[in-house]
Amino acid sequence: MNVSTTQYKHCDLIEVNGKIDHYTAPKLSDTMEALFNAGRYNLVIDMENVEYMSSTGIRILAKAQTTCKGNDGDLVLALVPDRVYEALDLVALVKYFKIYDNVLDAVGSF
């Protein structure tokens, strides 16, 4: 899995490519933790190229959303693949995230 970040004035964009599973999820978690340590709590996660997300990945997203909201921020998702959306829906987390059809609208939401 590859993770890259782009800082904008009002939010940070995290682009994720590959599988988010037990082995790769810590890389995503570490990326978000670094942003939190820098006081950045408005995050957009571009999921267009996510091939798979395990329960570990879902747990990391939920925890990050809690951290963002607890610091007057938000974590929004963009371009969520159908399989990932179904997994989030299965555990009733779809309503926990704002989900956008494109990155521009997601970044513009801040």
N, CA, C and O atoms as a Tinker XYZ file with bonds, in Angstrom:
   440  protein
     1  N      0.840000   -1.169000    0.000000    73     2
     2  CA     0.000000    0.000000    0.000000    64     1     3
     3  C      0.887000    1.234000    0.000000    63     2     4     5
     4  O      1.917000    1.270000    0.672000    81     3
     5  N      0.483000    2.235000   -0.752000    73     3     6
     6  CA     1.158000    3.526000   -0.764000    64     5     7
     7  C      0.226000    4.583000   -0.195000    63     6     8     9
     8  O     -0.976000    4.577000   -0.461000    81     7
     9  N      0.790000    5.489000    0.588000    73     7    10
    10  CA     0.029000    6.584000    1.176000    64     9    11
    11  C      0.798000    7.866000    0.900000    63    10    12    13
    12  O      2.000000    7.948000    1.151000    81    11
    13  N      0.089000    8.872000    0.378000    73    11    14
    14  CA     0.722000   10.173000    0.177000    64    13    15
    15  C     -0.218000   11.254000    0.694000    63    14    16    17
    16  O     -1.433000   11.061000    0.747000    81    15
    17  N      0.346000   12.380000    1.071000    73    15    18
    18  CA    -0.462000   13.477000    1.603000    64    17    19
    19  C     -0.167000   14.763000    0.845000    63    18    20    21
    20  O      0.943000   14.983000    0.360000    81    19
    21  N     -1.179000   15.596000    0.758000    73    19    22
    22  CA    -1.065000   16.933000    0.196000    64    21    23
    23  C     -1.746000   17.881000    1.168000    63    22    24    25
    24  O     -2.897000   17.669000    1.549000    81    23
    25  N     -1.041000   18.916000    1.563000    73    23    26
    26  CA    -1.604000   19.879000    2.505000    64    25    27
    27  C     -2.241000   21.027000    1.742000    63    26    28    29
    28  O     -1.620000   21.621000    0.860000    81    27
    29  N     -3.473000   21.332000    2.085000    73    27    30
    30  CA    -4.186000   22.484000    1.561000    64    29    31
    31  C     -4.421000   23.450000    2.710000    63    30    32    33
    32  O     -4.118000   23.143000    3.863000    81    31
    33  N     -4.956000   24.606000    2.392000    73    31    34
    34  CA    -5.161000   25.632000    3.420000    64    33    35
    35  C     -6.078000   25.148000    4.546000    63    34    36    37
    36  O     -5.798000   25.373000    5.723000    81    35
    37  N     -7.167000   24.486000    4.176000    73    35    38
    38  CA    -8.177000   24.117000    5.178000    64    37    39
    39  C     -8.236000   22.632000    5.499000    63    38    40    41
    40  O     -8.978000   22.226000    6.393000    81    39
    41  N     -7.470000   21.818000    4.790000    73    39    42
    42  CA    -7.516000   20.376000    5.047000    64    41    43
    43  C     -6.277000   19.704000    4.466000    63    42    44    45
    44  O     -5.473000   20.329000    3.776000    81    43
    45  N     -6.149000   18.436000    4.758000    73    43    46
    46  CA    -5.088000   17.611000    4.189000    64    45    47
    47  C     -5.730000   16.470000    3.414000    63    46    48    49
    48  O     -6.689000   15.850000    3.873000    81    47
    49  N     -5.187000   16.205000    2.237000    73    47    50
    50  CA    -5.653000   15.115000    1.398000    64    49    51
    51  C     -4.707000   13.935000    1.571000    63    50    52    53
    52  O     -3.493000   14.065000    1.414000    81    51
    53  N     -5.278000   12.793000    1.893000    73    51    54
    54  CA    -4.508000   11.555000    2.014000    64    53    55
    55  C     -4.955000   10.641000    0.873000    63    54    56    57
    56  O     -6.125000   10.269000    0.785000    81    55
    57  N     -4.016000   10.287000    0.009000    73    55    58
    58  CA    -4.309000    9.382000   -1.095000    64    57    59
    59  C     -3.776000    7.999000   -0.737000    63    58    60    61
    60  O     -2.614000    7.837000   -0.363000    81    59
    61  N     -4.649000    7.015000   -0.860000    73    59    62
    62  CA    -4.289000    5.644000   -0.502000    64    61    63
    63  C     -4.414000    4.763000   -1.740000    63    62    64    65
    64  O     -5.426000    4.799000   -2.440000    81    63
    65  N     -3.379000    3.974000   -2.001000    73    63    66
    66  CA    -3.365000    3.046000   -3.130000    64    65    67
    67  C     -3.047000    1.652000   -2.617000    63    66    68    69
    68  O     -2.053000    1.448000   -1.921000    81    67
    69  N     -3.899000    0.692000   -2.965000    73    67    70
    70  CA    -3.627000   -0.694000   -2.594000    64    69    71
    71  C     -4.599000   -1.226000   -1.562000    63    70    72    73
    72  O     -5.720000   -0.736000   -1.422000    81    71
    73  N     -4.144000   -2.242000   -0.842000    73    71    74
    74  CA    -4.974000   -2.908000    0.166000    64    73    75
    75  C     -4.698000   -2.330000    1.545000    63    74    76    77
    76  O     -3.548000   -2.109000    1.925000    81    75
    77  N     -5.780000   -2.090000    2.289000    73    75    78
    78  CA    -5.659000   -1.668000    3.685000    64    77    79
    79  C     -6.045000   -2.875000    4.523000    63    78    80    81
    80  O     -7.226000   -3.178000    4.693000    81    79
    81  N     -5.043000   -3.553000    5.038000    73    79    82
    82  CA    -5.293000   -4.752000    5.833000    64    81    83
    83  C     -4.455000   -4.698000    7.113000    63    82    84    85
    84  O     -3.865000   -3.670000    7.444000    81    83
    85  N     -4.417000   -5.800000    7.803000    73    83    86
    86  CA    -3.713000   -5.885000    9.088000    64    85    87
    87  C     -2.249000   -5.467000    8.961000    63    86    88    89
    88  O     -1.690000   -4.868000    9.881000    81    87
    89  N     -1.638000   -5.777000    7.842000    73    87    90
    90  CA    -0.210000   -5.500000    7.670000    64    89    91
    91  C      0.070000   -4.069000    7.213000    63    90    92    93
    92  O      1.091000   -3.489000    7.583000    81    91
    93  N     -0.829000   -3.500000    6.412000    73    91    94
    94  CA    -0.579000   -2.180000    5.843000    64    93    95
    95  C     -1.277000   -1.042000    6.593000    63    94    96    97
    96  O     -0.871000    0.114000    6.467000    81    95
    97  N     -2.303000   -1.347000    7.360000    73    95    98
    98  CA    -3.071000   -0.315000    8.057000    64    97    99
    99  C     -2.228000    0.559000    8.987000    63    98   100   101
   100  O     -2.518000    1.749000    9.108000    81    99
   101  N     -1.201000    0.027000    9.648000    73    99   102
   102  CA    -0.384000    0.902000   10.501000    64   101   103
   103  C      0.261000    2.067000    9.733000    63   102   104   105
   104  O      0.478000    3.135000   10.304000    81   103
   105  N      0.562000    1.869000    8.463000    73   103   106
   106  CA     1.144000    2.955000    7.662000    64   105   107
   107  C      0.137000    4.102000    7.523000    63   106   108   109
   108  O      0.507000    5.271000    7.641000    81   107
   109  N     -1.121000    3.773000    7.275000    73   107   110
   110  CA    -2.173000    4.786000    7.194000    64   109   111
   111  C     -2.369000    5.442000    8.555000    63   110   112   113
   112  O     -2.498000    6.663000    8.647000    81   111
   113  N     -2.391000    4.646000    9.595000    73   111   114
   114  CA    -2.552000    5.163000   10.950000    64   113   115
   115  C     -1.410000    6.114000   11.311000    63   114   116   117
   116  O     -1.649000    7.177000   11.884000    81   115
   117  N     -0.184000    5.743000   10.983000    73   115   118
   118  CA     0.971000    6.599000   11.272000    64   117   119
   119  C      0.894000    7.921000   10.514000    63   118   120   121
   120  O      1.263000    8.969000   11.044000    81   119
   121  N      0.417000    7.870000    9.284000    73   119   122
   122  CA     0.264000    9.091000    8.482000    64   121   123
   123  C     -0.734000   10.039000    9.136000    63   122   124   125
   124  O     -0.481000   11.239000    9.245000    81   123
   125  N     -1.865000    9.499000    9.569000    73   123   126
   126  CA    -2.876000   10.337000   10.210000    64   125   127
   127  C     -2.379000   10.845000   11.555000    63   126   128   129
   128  O     -2.643000   11.993000   11.913000    81   127
   129  N     -1.672000   10.019000   12.301000    73   127   130
   130  CA    -1.130000   10.430000   13.601000    64   129   131
   131  C     -0.153000   11.595000   13.436000    63   130   132   133
   132  O     -0.150000   12.516000   14.252000    81   131
   133  N      0.668000   11.564000   12.396000    73   131   134
   134  CA     1.597000   12.667000   12.130000    64   133   135
   135  C      0.830000   13.960000   11.851000    63   134   136   137
   136  O      1.237000   15.033000   12.296000    81   135
   137  N     -0.275000   13.857000   11.116000    73   135   138
   138  CA    -1.099000   15.042000   10.860000    64   137   139
   139  C     -1.730000   15.552000   12.148000    63   138   140   141
   140  O     -1.776000   16.760000   12.376000    81   139
   141  N     -2.211000   14.653000   12.985000    73   139   142
   142  CA    -2.794000   15.059000   14.260000    64   141   143
   143  C     -1.750000   15.753000   15.130000    63   142   144   145
   144  O     -2.040000   16.761000   15.775000    81   143
   145  N     -0.546000   15.213000   15.144000    73   143   146
   146  CA     0.531000   15.814000   15.945000    64   145   147
   147  C      0.892000   17.209000   15.446000    63   146   148   149
   148  O      1.416000   18.027000   16.202000    81   147
   149  N      0.609000   17.479000   14.169000    73   147   150
   150  CA     0.860000   18.802000   13.599000    64   149   151
   151  C     -0.354000   19.719000   13.750000    63   150   152   153
   152  O     -0.357000   20.845000   13.253000    81   151
   153  N     -1.394000   19.220000   14.447000    73   151   154
   154  CA    -2.589000   20.030000   14.673000    64   153   155
   155  C     -3.525000   20.081000   13.478000    63   154   156   157
   156  O     -4.328000   21.008000   13.366000    81   155
   157  N     -3.439000   19.108000   12.589000    73   155   158
   158  CA    -4.265000   19.060000   11.380000    64   157   159
   159  C     -5.374000   18.023000   11.598000    63   158   160   161
   160  O     -5.110000   16.823000   11.670000    81   159
   161  N     -6.622000   18.510000   11.701000    73   159   162
   162  CA    -7.739000   17.617000   12.020000    64   161   163
   163  C     -8.846000   17.610000   10.963000    63   162   164   165
   164  O     -9.893000   17.000000   11.176000    81   163
   165  N     -8.631000   18.275000    9.836000    73   163   166
   166  CA    -9.565000   18.209000    8.714000    64   165   167
   167  C     -8.905000   17.365000    7.627000    63   166   168   169
   168  O     -7.951000   17.798000    6.981000    81   167
   169  N     -9.421000   16.170000    7.439000    73   167   170
   170  CA    -8.791000   15.219000    6.526000    64   169   171
   171  C     -9.759000   14.739000    5.457000    63   170   172   173
   172  O    -10.938000   14.500000    5.720000    81   171
   173  N     -9.235000   14.606000    4.250000    73   171   174
   174  CA    -9.944000   13.972000    3.140000    64   173   175
   175  C     -9.139000   12.736000    2.773000    63   174   176   177
   176  O     -7.929000   12.821000    2.566000    81   175
   177  N     -9.797000   11.598000    2.694000    73   175   178
   178  CA    -9.114000   10.385000    2.259000    64   177   179
   179  C     -9.646000   10.004000    0.884000    63   178   180   181
   180  O    -10.821000    9.673000    0.725000    81   179
   181  N     -8.758000   10.058000   -0.106000    73   179   182
   182  CA    -9.067000    9.644000   -1.470000    64   181   183
   183  C     -8.901000    8.128000   -1.530000    63   182   184   185
   184  O     -7.793000    7.608000   -1.402000    81   183
   185  N    -10.006000    7.433000   -1.724000    73   183   186
   186  CA    -9.999000    5.973000   -1.676000    64   185   187
   187  C    -10.183000    5.345000   -3.053000    63   186   188   189
   188  O    -10.444000    4.147000   -3.162000    81   187
   189  N    -10.049000    6.144000   -4.095000    73   187   190
   190  CA   -10.301000    5.644000   -5.448000    64   189   191
   191  C     -9.498000    4.389000   -5.774000    63   190   192   193
   192  O    -10.003000    3.496000   -6.455000    81   191
   193  N     -8.272000    4.308000   -5.305000    73   191   194
   194  CA    -7.402000    3.189000   -5.644000    64   193   195
   195  C     -7.237000    2.178000   -4.506000    63   194   196   197
   196  O     -6.263000    1.426000   -4.474000    81   195
   197  N     -8.186000    2.165000   -3.585000    73   195   198
   198  CA    -8.169000    1.160000   -2.517000    64   197   199
   199  C     -8.811000   -0.109000   -3.064000    63   198   200   201
   200  O     -9.966000   -0.105000   -3.487000    81   199
   201  N     -8.052000   -1.179000   -3.048000    73   199   202
   202  CA    -8.525000   -2.450000   -3.589000    64   201   203
   203  C     -9.312000   -3.269000   -2.573000    63   202   204   205
   204  O    -10.183000   -4.061000   -2.936000    81   203
   205  N     -8.997000   -3.069000   -1.304000    73   203   206
   206  CA    -9.577000   -3.897000   -0.239000    64   205   207
   207  C     -9.367000   -3.184000    1.084000    63   206   208   209
   208  O     -8.346000   -2.526000    1.287000    81   207
   209  N    -10.329000   -3.315000    1.983000    73   207   210
   210  CA   -10.178000   -2.774000    3.332000    64   209   211
   211  C    -10.683000   -3.794000    4.331000    63   210   212   213
   212  O    -11.839000   -4.215000    4.275000    81   211
   213  N     -9.811000   -4.191000    5.248000    73   211   214
   214  CA   -10.167000   -5.151000    6.283000    64   213   215
   215  C    -10.807000   -4.422000    7.463000    63   214   216   217
   216  O    -10.930000   -3.197000    7.469000    81   215
   217  N    -11.205000   -5.203000    8.451000    73   215   218
   218  CA   -11.777000   -4.610000    9.663000    64   217   219
   219  C    -10.763000   -3.728000   10.375000    63   218   220   221
   220  O    -11.146000   -2.768000   11.043000    81   219
   221  N     -9.481000   -4.036000   10.244000    73   219   222
   222  CA    -8.443000   -3.194000   10.850000    64   221   223
   223  C     -8.461000   -1.812000   10.220000    63   222   224   225
   224  O     -8.359000   -0.809000   10.927000    81   223
   225  N     -8.589000   -1.744000    8.910000    73   223   226
   226  CA    -8.672000   -0.453000    8.217000    64   225   227
   227  C     -9.911000    0.318000    8.620000    63   226   228   229
   228  O     -9.853000    1.529000    8.831000    81   227
   229  N    -11.028000   -0.376000    8.726000    73   227   230
   230  CA   -12.273000    0.277000    9.145000    64   229   231
   231  C    -12.124000    0.835000   10.550000    63   230   232   233
   232  O    -12.576000    1.946000   10.828000    81   231
   233  N    -11.501000    0.081000   11.428000    73   231   234
   234  CA   -11.294000    0.525000   12.804000    64   233   235
   235  C    -10.408000    1.782000   12.846000    63   234   236   237
   236  O    -10.665000    2.699000   13.626000    81   235
   237  N     -9.383000    1.817000   12.016000    73   235   238
   238  CA    -8.495000    2.979000   11.970000    64   237   239
   239  C     -9.259000    4.216000   11.481000    63   238   240   241
   240  O     -9.071000    5.308000   12.018000    81   239
   241  N    -10.110000    4.053000   10.476000    73   239   242
   242  CA   -10.910000    5.184000   10.003000    64   241   243
   243  C    -11.852000    5.698000   11.094000    63   242   244   245
   244  O    -11.980000    6.905000   11.300000    81   243
   245  N    -12.504000    4.771000   11.785000    73   243   246
   246  CA   -13.436000    5.176000   12.849000    64   245   247
   247  C    -12.704000    5.901000   13.976000    63   246   248   249
   248  O    -13.190000    6.910000   14.487000    81   247
   249  N    -11.549000    5.392000   14.357000    73   247   250
   250  CA   -10.765000    6.024000   15.419000    64   249   251
   251  C    -10.290000    7.414000   14.982000    63   250   252   253
   252  O    -10.331000    8.364000   15.764000    81   251
   253  N     -9.844000    7.522000   13.738000    73   251   254
   254  CA    -9.389000    8.816000   13.227000    64   253   255
   255  C    -10.540000    9.813000   13.164000    63   254   256   257
   256  O    -10.352000   10.994000   13.456000    81   255
   257  N    -11.731000    9.349000   12.786000    73   255   258
   258  CA   -12.885000   10.243000   12.754000    64   257   259
   259  C    -13.190000   10.767000   14.156000    63   258   260   261
   260  O    -13.494000   11.948000   14.327000    81   259
   261  N    -13.109000    9.903000   15.147000    73   259   262
   262  CA   -13.340000   10.312000   16.531000    64   261   263
   263  C    -12.316000   11.362000   16.955000    63   262   264   265
   264  O    -12.670000   12.343000   17.608000    81   263
   265  N    -11.066000   11.166000   16.593000    73   263   266
   266  CA   -10.012000   12.128000   16.919000    64   265   267
   267  C    -10.278000   13.465000   16.227000    63   266   268   269
   268  O    -10.168000   14.523000   16.847000    81   267
   269  N    -10.626000   13.412000   14.950000    73   267   270
   270  CA   -10.908000   14.649000   14.209000    64   269   271
   271  C    -12.075000   15.413000   14.833000    63   270   272   273
   272  O    -11.967000   16.609000   15.107000    81   271
   273  N    -13.176000   14.723000   15.052000    73   271   274
   274  CA   -14.360000   15.379000   15.616000    64   273   275
   275  C    -14.093000   15.923000   17.020000    63   274   276   277
   276  O    -14.616000   16.973000   17.392000    81   275
   277  N    -13.286000   15.211000   17.790000    73   275   278
   278  CA   -12.952000   15.660000   19.136000    64   277   279
   279  C    -12.083000   16.903000   19.157000    63   278   280   281
   280  O    -11.901000   17.525000   20.204000    81   279
   281  N    -11.548000   17.265000   18.006000    73   279   282
   282  CA   -10.708000   18.450000   17.892000    64   281   283
   283  C    -11.301000   19.445000   16.891000    63   282   284   285
   284  O    -10.575000   20.169000   16.210000    81   283
   285  N    -12.638000   19.465000   16.816000    73   283   286
   286  CA   -13.384000   20.369000   15.936000    64   285   287
   287  C    -13.024000   20.206000   14.466000    63   286   288   289
   288  O    -13.079000   21.171000   13.703000    81   287
   289  N    -12.662000   19.007000   14.068000    73   287   290
   290  CA   -12.346000   18.721000   12.679000    64   289   291
   291  C    -13.308000   17.710000   12.104000    63   290   292   293
   292  O    -14.365000   17.440000   12.674000    81   291
   293  N    -12.931000   17.153000   10.966000    73   291   294
   294  CA   -13.763000   16.143000   10.323000    64   293   295
   295  C    -12.883000   15.309000    9.403000    63   294   296   297
   296  O    -11.866000   15.784000    8.899000    81   295
   297  N    -13.278000   14.089000    9.197000    73   295   298
   298  CA   -12.627000   13.203000    8.252000    64   297   299
   299  C    -13.679000   12.832000    7.220000    63   298   300   301
   300  O    -14.709000   12.256000    7.569000    81   299
   301  N    -13.437000   13.151000    5.966000    73   299   302
   302  CA   -14.385000   12.828000    4.907000    64   301   303
   303  C    -13.712000   11.890000    3.915000    63   302   304   305
   304  O    -12.487000   11.864000    3.794000    81   303
   305  N    -14.529000   11.124000    3.212000    73   303   306
   306  CA   -14.037000   10.137000    2.255000    64   305   307
   307  C    -14.436000   10.545000    0.845000    63   306   308   309
   308  O    -15.512000   11.102000    0.624000    81   307
   309  N    -13.549000   10.258000   -0.109000    73   307   310
   310  CA   -13.845000   10.546000   -1.510000    64   309   311
   311  C    -13.603000    9.303000   -2.352000    63   310   312   313
   312  O    -12.683000    8.524000   -2.103000    81   311
   313  N    -14.457000    9.144000   -3.355000    73   311   314
   314  CA   -14.303000    8.063000   -4.330000    64   313   315
   315  C    -14.192000    6.681000   -3.684000    63   314   316   317
   316  O    -13.284000    5.907000   -3.985000    81   315
   317  N    -15.124000    6.396000   -2.802000    73   315   318
   318  CA   -15.115000    5.119000   -2.081000    64   317   319
   319  C    -15.567000    3.997000   -3.021000    63   318   320   321
   320  O    -16.675000    4.053000   -3.554000    81   319
   321  N    -14.724000    2.980000   -3.232000    73   319   322
   322  CA   -15.127000    1.855000   -4.080000    64   321   323
   323  C    -16.330000    1.113000   -3.487000    63   322   324   325
   324  O    -16.532000    1.106000   -2.272000    81   323
   325  N    -17.111000    0.500000   -4.351000    73   323   326
   326  CA   -18.322000   -0.198000   -3.916000    64   325   327
   327  C    -18.046000   -1.218000   -2.809000    63   326   328   329
   328  O    -18.800000   -1.292000   -1.839000    81   327
   329  N    -16.985000   -1.996000   -2.943000    73   327   330
   330  CA   -16.675000   -3.020000   -1.929000    64   329   331
   331  C    -16.400000   -2.399000   -0.566000    63   330   332   333
   332  O    -16.841000   -2.917000    0.459000    81   331
   333  N    -15.678000   -1.300000   -0.558000    73   331   334
   334  CA   -15.366000   -0.621000    0.705000    64   333   335
   335  C    -16.630000    0.010000    1.274000    63   334   336   337
   336  O    -16.865000   -0.043000    2.481000    81   335
   337  N    -17.440000    0.604000    0.408000    73   335   338
   338  CA   -18.704000    1.186000    0.857000    64   337   339
   339  C    -19.583000    0.120000    1.501000    63   338   340   341
   340  O    -20.178000    0.350000    2.554000    81   339
   341  N    -19.662000   -1.040000    0.869000    73   339   342
   342  CA   -20.470000   -2.132000    1.411000    64   341   343
   343  C    -19.958000   -2.594000    2.771000    63   342   344   345
   344  O    -20.749000   -2.923000    3.655000    81   343
   345  N    -18.641000   -2.619000    2.940000    73   343   346
   346  CA   -18.066000   -3.008000    4.232000    64   345   347
   347  C    -18.411000   -1.976000    5.301000    63   346   348   349
   348  O    -18.764000   -2.333000    6.424000    81   347
   349  N    -18.307000   -0.694000    4.946000    73   347   350
   350  CA   -18.668000    0.368000    5.900000    64   349   351
   351  C    -20.151000    0.312000    6.240000    63   350   352   353
   352  O    -20.541000    0.527000    7.388000    81   351
   353  N    -20.971000    0.024000    5.242000    73   351   354
   354  CA   -22.410000   -0.083000    5.453000    64   353   355
   355  C    -22.751000   -1.286000    6.330000    63   354   356   357
   356  O    -23.648000   -1.217000    7.169000    81   355
   357  N    -22.036000   -2.373000    6.131000    73   355   358
   358  CA   -22.273000   -3.595000    6.897000    64   357   359
   359  C    -22.085000   -3.366000    8.401000    63   358   360   361
   360  O    -22.798000   -3.949000    9.218000    81   359
   361  N    -21.128000   -2.519000    8.753000    73   359   362
   362  CA   -20.872000   -2.244000   10.174000    64   361   363
   363  C    -21.488000   -0.905000   10.609000    63   362   364   365
   364  O    -21.119000   -0.346000   11.642000    81   363
   365  N    -22.429000   -0.404000    9.805000    73   363   366
   366  CA   -23.211000    0.804000   10.108000    64   365   367
   367  C    -22.352000    2.049000   10.301000    63   366   368   369
   368  O    -22.655000    2.888000   11.149000    81   367
   369  N    -21.277000    2.171000    9.514000    73   367   370
   370  CA   -20.422000    3.352000    9.609000    64   369   371
   371  C    -20.582000    4.320000    8.443000    63   370   372   373
   372  O    -19.957000    5.380000    8.437000    81   371
   373  N    -21.401000    3.979000    7.463000    73   371   374
   374  CA   -21.586000    4.875000    6.319000    64   373   375
   375  C    -22.092000    6.234000    6.786000    63   374   376   377
   376  O    -21.638000    7.268000    6.296000    81   375
   377  N    -23.016000    6.240000    7.715000    73   375   378
   378  CA   -23.577000    7.506000    8.188000    64   377   379
   379  C    -22.596000    8.290000    9.062000    63   378   380   381
   380  O    -22.839000    9.461000    9.354000    81   379
   381  N    -21.518000    7.679000    9.474000    73   379   382
   382  CA   -20.504000    8.298000   10.328000    64   381   383
   383  C    -19.558000    9.195000    9.526000    63   382   384   385
   384  O    -18.878000   10.052000   10.091000    81   383
   385  N    -19.519000    8.994000    8.207000    73   383   386
   386  CA   -18.618000    9.739000    7.331000    64   385   387
   387  C    -19.403000   10.479000    6.251000    63   386   388   389
   388  O    -20.420000    9.986000    5.763000    81   387
   389  N    -18.927000   11.658000    5.886000    73   387   390
   390  CA   -19.408000   12.312000    4.678000    64   389   391
   391  C    -18.634000   11.670000    3.539000    63   390   392   393
   392  O    -17.410000   11.551000    3.591000    81   391
   393  N    -19.361000   11.258000    2.517000    73   391   394
   394  CA   -18.740000   10.578000    1.387000    64   393   395
   395  C    -19.028000   11.376000    0.118000    63   394   396   397
   396  O    -20.178000   11.701000   -0.177000    81   395
   397  N    -17.969000   11.686000   -0.628000    73   395   398
   398  CA   -18.072000   12.491000   -1.837000    64   397   399
   399  C    -17.702000   11.671000   -3.062000    63   398   400   401
   400  O    -16.917000   10.726000   -2.990000    81   399
   401  N    -18.293000   12.063000   -4.197000    73   399   402
   402  CA   -18.048000   11.369000   -5.457000    64   401   403
   403  C    -16.759000   11.815000   -6.134000    63   402   404   405
   404  O    -16.307000   11.180000   -7.087000    81   403
   405  N    -16.161000   12.907000   -5.648000    73   403   406
   406  CA   -14.893000   13.349000   -6.221000    64   405   407
   407  C    -14.081000   14.095000   -5.163000    63   406   408   409
   408  O    -14.616000   14.585000   -4.168000    81   407
   409  N    -12.800000   14.163000   -5.406000    73   407   410
   410  CA   -11.867000   14.766000   -4.438000    64   409   411
   411  C    -12.091000   16.269000   -4.337000    63   410   412   413
   412  O    -11.999000   16.835000   -3.248000    81   411
   413  N    -12.386000   16.927000   -5.467000    73   411   414
   414  CA   -12.566000   18.376000   -5.462000    64   413   415
   415  C    -13.691000   18.798000   -4.518000    63   414   416   417
   416  O    -13.530000   19.741000   -3.744000    81   415
   417  N    -14.825000   18.108000   -4.580000    73   415   418
   418  CA   -15.940000   18.421000   -3.682000    64   417   419
   419  C    -15.573000   18.121000   -2.222000    63   418   420   421
   420  O    -15.951000   18.866000   -1.318000    81   419
   421  N    -14.850000   17.049000   -2.004000    73   419   422
   422  CA   -14.442000   16.683000   -0.636000    64   421   423
   423  C    -13.532000   17.748000   -0.047000    63   422   424   425
   424  O    -13.751000   18.200000    1.077000    81   423
   425  N    -12.516000   18.150000   -0.793000    73   423   426
   426  CA   -11.606000   19.192000   -0.318000    64   425   427
   427  C    -12.356000   20.518000   -0.148000    63   426   428   429
   428  O    -12.112000   21.259000    0.804000    81   427
   429  N    -13.260000   20.804000   -1.070000    73   427   430
   430  CA   -14.050000   22.036000   -1.012000    64   429   431
   431  C    -15.047000   22.080000    0.121000    63   430   432   433
   432  O    -15.596000   23.141000    0.418000    81   431
   433  N    -15.292000   20.962000    0.755000    73   431   434
   434  CA   -16.275000   20.927000    1.856000    64   433   435
   435  C    -15.738000   21.587000    3.135000    63   434   436   437
   436  O    -16.492000   21.816000    4.081000    81   435
   437  N    -14.442000   21.888000    3.159000    73   435   438
   438  CA   -13.858000   22.496000    4.356000    64   437   439
   439  C    -13.770000   23.996000    4.213000    63   438   440
   440  O    -13.303000   24.677000    5.126000    81   439
